[in-house]
Amino acid sequence: MTDKRKTLPQLFKPGQSGNPAGKPKGTRNRLSEDFLRDLHEDWQKQGKDVLAAVRKRNPAAYLKVVASLIPKEVPGHFLDELKEMSTEEIEQKLERLRREREKLTKH
């Protein structure tokens, strides 16, 4: 028996990519773009309420998220201070920071 399938000419040598430069840095695939768009939309609707619920029900998880968002150059004593604070103390500190930020942005 002979193979009747047509053989296509080989465009690239074995081990050679058709796109040697690859995908440009920072390019997201369609799934990532869709996911981030949906996440953003959901965050706009539910984010604030979810944060409040997590802060009340699981302050340790809330603190972990907050700490993960703090830039690495923040002095270590700040993180140590947060670890020792109660949820109420953290809420009070956040409120003071919000008021300070408002003062700065009004000028």
WONORQUI-V13605 format. One record per run of one state. SS is the DSSP state (~ for helix, > for strand, _ for the rest). FROM is the first residue (numbers start at 1). TO is the last residue. If there is no record, write none. Layout:
ss=SS from=FROM to=TO
ss=SS from=FROM to=TO
This chain:
ss=_ from=1 to=29
ss=~ from=30 to=57
ss=_ from=58 to=58
ss=~ from=59 to=69
ss=_ from=70 to=75
ss=~ from=76 to=84
ss=_ from=85 to=86
ss=~ from=87 to=106
ss=_ from=107 to=107
